[in-house]
Amino acid sequence: MHVLRLSKKRSCVAHFSSFWSILEQMTCKFLASKFQVASLDSSQSPNLKLNNVNALQGGFMATAKLYLDKRASVGLTAPVKVLITHNRKSVFLSLGVKVPIEKWDSQMLCLKGKENRNLQLFIMQKKVEIDEALINIIRRGIPSDMTATQLREMVLKEISPQIESEQLNAEEKKDCFLSRFRRFMENRPTPGTKAIYNDTYKKVVKFSTGNEGLTFDEIDVEWLTSFDSFLSKTMKSQNSKSIHFRNIRAVFNAAITDEVTTNYPFRKFKIKSEETEKRSLSLEQLHIFMSANLEPWMERYRDVFMLLFGLCGINIIDLCHLKEVNDDRVVYRRAKTHKLYSIKVEPEIKSLIYKHKGKDWLLDILDNYGKSQDFNRRLKRGLDAIIAYINKQLPKQKQLPRISSYWARHTWATLASDIDIPIETISAALGHSYGCATTAIYIRFNQKKVDAANRKVLDYVYNGLN
């Protein structure tokens, strides 16, 4: 965020009985002379009041408006900024001053109270400087395709010509889209998530032909639509493309929170998705998988799949990092979301845990493999081998599909739905939110419902197993 390093000179206003009206009249006369219009009396032209100036010349429209940013409030104060808008895109320019929130008049966009007159005068002086700079820029003539960010930089140069262009370029580069994307990506909690964001980053760089200065303002609906066409050349799956758009949207959301931009093209650009191919086993298919006579080395991978299934579709990375069972429960914080989970360990699952008990961990997976990702790759190959082995003994119409560890999660949810377990209970078991997100903050879902649901699913599966 650009902060004007301006000296806070105080002006005495005690001798003016009608300070605000005099100041406003002087400002309107000043703006009238700049625009070369006949009259800009504040009572006749409210849009040209001191706190909200519109500049129009040759089809170029720009506005500068005072803004109290309560989102960045500290205690009882909040910073005053100027919102510069051009071509329906806005950026913030900080005045470097904070004011009491309760003293700010949201209608007149000024401070209330005689005790705040000097501070109000300081704010207005800086606002007038910005208005004058904006008008001077427009009078000199500027490109019609100039972005709001570029206009802000020109205003800064106009106000503070001593600031070297290299400094401004470095500051602008710091807040450009690709730079923000890299920082956002590095802050992702897991290597897998970072890898997904890195894939998106590479595609954006390739599409924008290495334009390191790509700004948030440049990414509009037209840009996103063109990027979608670019992705379609190498990606057939709509859902795969949607991952990249959701990553871009996440960076935008973070930038808006940090007040880097107000541009948000996702209000109009909708991220598309399509129904995915079924990734769950039916009850009959699961029974075939569970009861098949396998080679000894394959049993380990089948047991892990059933552990994932019997612990309400726990993710493989979380299964590998379980520490212990306390009071018939495993408690862990999910690696992907960092949410805390507690799952009751049923007898069928206890026997599998005992079979594969580890030394430093609950299971022996990480005792034998350095990382959960390494084992997950082995697990995928093991499950492929199991399915191929089973299918050799089945007629074509009954053969099982290829599966992965994630199928255990989908299968649990599908079978739970088959036996009429409520969707909100299934969502809670999987760690998903359901219904109103705000309501979910105040309602702690009854864990006993999840325990009962898992018991019903396991009964449904194991009781029908021959």
URBEL-V31520 format. One record per backbone hydrogen bond with DSSP energy under -0.5 kcal/mol. NH is the residue of the N-H (numbers start at 1). CO is the residue of the C=O. Records with the same first field share a line. If there is no record, write none. Layout:
NH->CO ; CO
This chain:
4->2 ; 94
6->4
9->7
16->13
17->15
19->16
22->18
23->19
24->20
25->21
26->22
27->23
28->24
29->25
30->26
31->27
32->28
33->29
34->30
35->31
36->32
37->32
44->41
45->41
48->45
49->46
52->49
53->64
55->62
57->60
60->57
61->59
62->55
63->85
64->53
65->83
66->51
67->81
69->67 ; 79
70->68
72->69
73->70
74->77
77->74
78->99
79->69
80->97
81->67
82->93
83->65 ; 81
84->82 ; 91
85->63 ; 83
86->89
87->61
89->86
91->84
93->82
94->2
95->80
97->80
99->78
101->76
103->100
104->101
105->110
106->104
109->105
110->105
112->103
116->113
117->114
120->116
121->117
122->118
123->119
124->120
125->121
126->122
127->123
128->124
129->125
130->126
131->127
132->128
133->129
134->130
135->131
136->132
137->133
138->134
139->135
140->136
141->137 ; 138
146->143
151->147
152->148
153->149
154->150
155->151
156->152
157->153
158->154
159->155
160->156
163->160
167->164
168->164
169->165
170->166
171->167
172->168
173->169
174->170
175->171
176->173
177->214
178->214
180->176
181->177
182->178
183->179
184->180
185->181
186->182
187->183
188->185
194->190
195->191
196->192
197->193
198->194
199->195
200->196
201->197
202->198
203->199
204->200
205->201
206->202
207->203
208->204
209->206
210->205
211->208
212->210
214->211
219->215 ; 216
220->218
224->220
225->221
226->222
227->223
228->224
229->225
230->226
231->227
232->228
233->229 ; 230
234->231
235->231
241->237
242->238
243->239
244->240 ; 241
245->241
246->242
247->243
248->244
249->245
250->246
251->247
252->248
253->249
254->250
255->251
256->252
257->253
258->254
259->256
260->255
261->255
262->90
267->264
268->265
269->265
270->268
272->270
286->282
287->283
288->284
289->285
290->286
291->287
292->288
294->292
298->295
299->295 ; 296
300->296
301->298
302->298
303->299
304->300
305->301
306->302
307->303
308->304
309->305
310->306
311->307
312->309
313->308
314->308
319->315
320->316
321->317
322->319
326->324 ; 329
329->326
330->343
332->341
334->332 ; 339
338->334
341->332
343->330
345->328
346->344
349->346
350->346
351->347
352->348
353->349
354->350
355->351
356->352
357->354
358->362
362->322
364->356
368->364 ; 365
369->365
375->371
376->372
377->373
378->374
379->375
380->376
381->377
382->378
383->379
384->380
385->381
386->382
387->383
388->384
389->385
390->386
391->387
392->388
393->390
394->391
398->395
399->396
407->404
408->405
409->405
410->406
411->407
412->408
413->409
414->410
415->411
416->412
417->413
418->414
419->415
420->417
421->416
425->422
426->422
427->423
428->424
429->425
430->426
431->427 ; 428
432->427
440->436
441->437 ; 438
442->438 ; 439
443->439
444->442
445->443
447->445
449->446
450->446
451->447
452->448
453->449
454->450
455->451
456->452
457->453
458->454
459->455
460->456
461->457
462->458
463->459
465->462
